[in-house]
């Protein structure tokens, strides 16, 4: 974390205060000037423009207004332009609560593991969030706790599904399975949806979608280790969480999300995927616009508040984004450092200090919340079957972090 000492304190004299006020006034005027004339003479490269002000609740501003160096972002756009088939679909940056950068790119549109045949993205396109959806389900668990529908994360999972109590008879470990074990991906449930393709009956996710009782299918699986002891990232955990919300709220997860979350943050254009007519696919494939993804990130950055409305308690925001599981860093810090309640955690990127938490999904879907810089970074992509040529870590470390003065 970089601490900036005020100019008057660094000089040890208050004589500089009038000059500082003049300087700040000049910065404001310069900021307003950039808003009115956001481009420079075309030199053949990317030219930054201030995001368009619409009626979606976002205040837009220039990068200069929030103390960011636009040359760094212009260089990033030039790099993407020079990178063949980079498959980045959008990049949106919010700082100090204002939308300051927004770009969309060509690319194949993707839905439910299939390309749609359509191409190109813009501000109005909903994007498949894939597993970034999990952070939204976590938020809905938190709201259910805030509303008193759930007592705490310590409550036992099978208490919500008494009709399946027989599954505990020969599996005593299941008696101790808690909501927190699901939130932290430490349930110990024997689940495999990666070894075989999704259309293979041996794939557990395929089975979940094609059985008449998907929750019973999940809960009937063996528990291999004591719950709460071993991290194993599995979609089954989040789908049980979604059904717990349905049980306590007495309405489907998508309906509950509209009532208690999306309608309160001004998000009207969203779509959840269904497992059955009564069960939402809570672990993936929620579709949102990138600007609305940024609203969700800003909601957490604001401590659960949006436009003066407390949507989620500050206590849940802090608890659910705190690191609960420590993970070994991958090569060159390319992977995450920890896991919270359906949020990933970073401590650093390529050796650069970067304390952030992220919603992350297959193919390059990111909502990155960087509290120390009062910033939210959203990116969507289509790198479903290949490594990204310009991954989010590179965009952050080489361009976005250096842009923050």
N, C-alpha and C positions, 0 to 999 in steps of 0.2 A: 504493500500500500504506500503510495507517494503522498506525503503530507506537504501542502503548500503553505508556507508562512506568509501572512499578509505583508505587503510592501512596507507599510509604516512600522511594523514590528521588526522587520529585517534591518531597517536603517536606524532604529532606536530613536527616531525623532518624529514628532507629529507635524513637523513643518511640511512634510510631503503630502499630507492629507488633501489639501486643496488641489494639488496636481493629480492625485489619485482620482478625485471626483471628476476632474476634467477628462482624465484618461478613460474612466468608465463611461462618461457621457459620449465620448468619441466612439467607444466600442459599440454602444447602443445605436448611434447614428450610422456607423459603418454596417452594423447588422441589418438595420432597416434598408440601407442602400442595397445590400446584397439580396434582400428579399425581392426588391423591385427589379433588380437587374442581375439575375443569378448566373448568367453565362459570360464567358470571355471570348475574344476572337478565336475562331476555330483554327487549331494548329494540327488538325488531323487526328487527334486523340479524343478520348471521352471528355465531355464537358459537363460538369456537375450542374444540376438544377434543383431548386428547392421542391420537395414533394408538394403535390397539389392539395390545396385545402378543400375538403369535402364536408358533407354533413354527418360523418360517421363518428364524431366525437373527438377526433384527434386534432390538436393544434399543431400546425406544421411550422418549422423554422429552418433557418440555414444552419449548416455545420458551424460556421463562424459564430453564430449566436450562442452555441453551447460549447465553444472553446475547442472545436475539432478542426484539424487540418484537412481541408478538402483534397489537397494534392495526394495524400495517402490513399483516399478512396478512389480518386481518378486513376491512380496507378493500378489499383486492384481491378477496376473495370477494364483497363487496357490489357492487363494480364489475362482476364477471362476472354476478352475479344480475340486474343492471340492463341488461346488454348482450344484446340479442336474438340468439339463434343464434350465440353466440361460438365454438362448436365446439371448446372445450377439453374434453378427455375425462378428464384426470387431472393432478394436481399433487402431487408428492412431494418433500420436502426432508429432506436428511440433513445434520446438522452434528455435528462432533466424534465421528463414527462412530455417531451415534444418529439414529433416525428420529423427526423432531419435527413433521412436518406431512404430512398425507395426505388428499386429497379427490378424489372422483370425481363425474362429471357425466353428465347425459343426452347422447344423441347417437346418430347412425346408426353402426352397426358396418360396417366396411369390410374387404374381403379381396381382394387381387389385382386392384386397380383396379375393383372392383365392390362396391356396397352389398349387404349380406346380407339386409336387411329387418328385422333385429333392432335394438333400441335399448337404450341405457343401459349404463353401465360401473360395475364395482366392483373390489374388490381381487383377485378371482380371475380376472378377464378377461385373457387374453392380448391384446396389441395388436400390430398390424402396424407394425414399426419402419421400413419402407421403407428409405431409404438410410442410416439410422443403423446398419443391418446392416454397413456397410463397416468400421466401427471394430472389430467383432468379428472380421471376416476378417483385418484387420491384426494383431490380437492373436494369432490362430492362426499367422500367419506368424512372429511373434516367438517363440512357443512352439516352433515347428519349428526355429528358429535356436538357441534355448536348448538343445534336445535334440540338436543336432548333425545334424539331418536336412537342414538347409540351411546352407551355409558362411557366407554373409553376404548383405546386400542388393545387393552388387555382382555377384552371379552373373548370368549371361546367361540370358534367358528361354528361348531356343531350345534350350539345353542340357537342359532338362527335357522337351522334345518333339522328340526326334531324328527321329521318323517324319515330321515336318513340315519337315525341313531344306530340302527342295526349294523352299519358299516364299522362301528367302533368295537364291536364284540370281540373280534379276533385281532384288533389293531390298537392296542392301548395308547400308542403314541398319538393317535388322532384326538384323544381326549384333551390334550394340552395345546392343540393347534389354536393360535390366537390371530386376531386381526393384524396385530403388529407383525407376526411372522409372514403374513401374506404381503403386507406393505413393504417389507424389507427383503422380499424374495428369499426368505429362509424357512419356507414351509416344510422342506424335505420331501415334497410330493414327487414321486417318480413320473416325470413328464418328458416327452421327447417329440417336439414338432420341427426338428431340424434335420435329423438323419435321413428322412424320406421326404419326397415332394408332398406338397399340400393335397394333391389329388390321390395320394396313396393311402389305402385303408390302414396301413401301419403307422401313419402319422397321427399323433394324439389330437392335433387340432382338427384334422379331417374327421376323426371320430366324434369330437365334441360337436361339430356342425351337423353331423348326420345321425345322431342318436336322438331319441324322443325325450330323454332326460339328461341334458348336458351337464347339469350341476351334479347329479348323482354319478355320472361318468367320472367327473373330476374327483369327487370325494371318495369314490371307490378305489382310486389308484393307491398303490402302496406308499407308505411314508418310509423313506430309506434311512433317514437320520433323525435325531431328536429335533423337533421344530425349534427355530431360533438359534441354531448353531452353525449352519453351513449355507453360504450364499449360492444360489443357483437361479439364474434369470429364467423365468418361465411364465408364459402367457396364462397358464391356468390360475395362478395366484390372483391376477387382476380381475379375471372373470368371476371368481368367487366374490371378490370385493363388490363388483357391480351388482351381483345378485343379493348380497347383504343389504345394500342400499335399497334395492327394490322391495325387499321384505319389510324393512322398517318404515320406508316412506309410503308403501302401499301404492306405488306407481312405478312404471318402467324408468330405467335410468335416463333415457333420453328426455322423458317428460319432466322428471325431477331436475335434470340439468337446465332445462328451459326455465322452470319455475324459480329456482334458487340461485342460478349462476348466470346463464346467458342473458336472460331478460334484464338482469340488474346491472350488466356491464355493456348493454347496448348491442349485443351480438344477436342478429336475427337470421343470418344465413349460415346454417350449420346442418350437418347430416351425420347420424350415427349408422353404423352397419349393424344388422340384426343377425343373431344366431338362430332364433326361432321367432315366432310372432310375438312372444312375450319376454324374450331375453335379448338384451343389447350386447353386442360384442365390445366389452369394456376395455379390452387390452389393445385395440388397434382400429385403424381405418376411420376414425372421426375425420370429417372433412370441414375445413375452415379456410377463410381467406387469410393471407399472411398478415394483413393489418389487424385482424381479429386475434390471431395468434399472439401478436404483440400486445394487445389489450390484456390477454391472460397473463403474460409475463409481467406487465406493468402492475397488474392487480397484486401480484405477489411482491413486487418491488415496493409497492405502497403499503405493505403490511396488511393486505387484504381489503384495502379501500379503493373505490373507483368513483371519481367525481363526487366525493363527499359521502358516499354510501359505503358502510362497512358490510362487505359481502361475505368475507371469511374472517374469522377471528385472528388477531395478530399472533395469538398463542399457537394456533394451528399452522400458520405460515412459518413461524420459527421452528416448530417441532418437525414439520413435514419436510423442510428443506435442509435441516441439520444432518450432518453425516452420521449414519447409524452403522454403516458397514465400511470398513477400510479395505480397499482393493489394491493389489500390486499393480504399479504403473507398468504400462506396456513399453515397447521399444520407443525411445525418443519421446516419451510422454504422450504418445499418440492416443492412448486410451484413457478412461476415466480413473480418478483416484479414490472414489468412494460412492456409496449409494445411500440415499435418504429414504423417504417414503414415496417410491415411484418417481423420484428425481435422481439424476446422476450428479456427481460433484467433481469439480476440478480444483486442485490447489495451484497448479502451474501448467504452462504449455511451453514446450521446448526450453525449459529452464527459466521462463519468465513467470514471475508471480502473477497468478490470475485466479483469485478465489471467486468461483461462480458455481451456480447450479443450473442444470439443463434438463429440459424435456427433449428426448432424442428418439428419432424413428428411422427405420430402415429406408435407405435410399438417399439420405441427406436431409432429414426433417429436423430442424433445431429451433428451440426457444431457449436462448441463453440469457440468464439474468446475472448481471455483474453489479452487485450492490455498491462496491467501492467507487465505481465511476457513475452511479446512477443511470445505468444503461441496460437496455434490452436489445438483443440482436436476434433477428429471425431469419432463417434461411430455409428454403425448400429445394428439393432436388429430385433427380431421377436416376441416381447411381444404384439401382437395385441389383444389378448383376455384374457390376464391375467396381473397382476401387475408384474413388473420385480423383480426377487429375489435380484439382485444387480443393483439398478438404477444408472443412470449417476451421480446423486448427491452424492451417496456413493462412487463411483469410484473417483470422484473429491476430496471430503472432506477428505476421509480416506487414499488415496493413491497418487493421482496425485499432489495435492497441497503440501503435505509433501515432495514430491520428488523434489520440487523446492527449491534449497538451497538459 
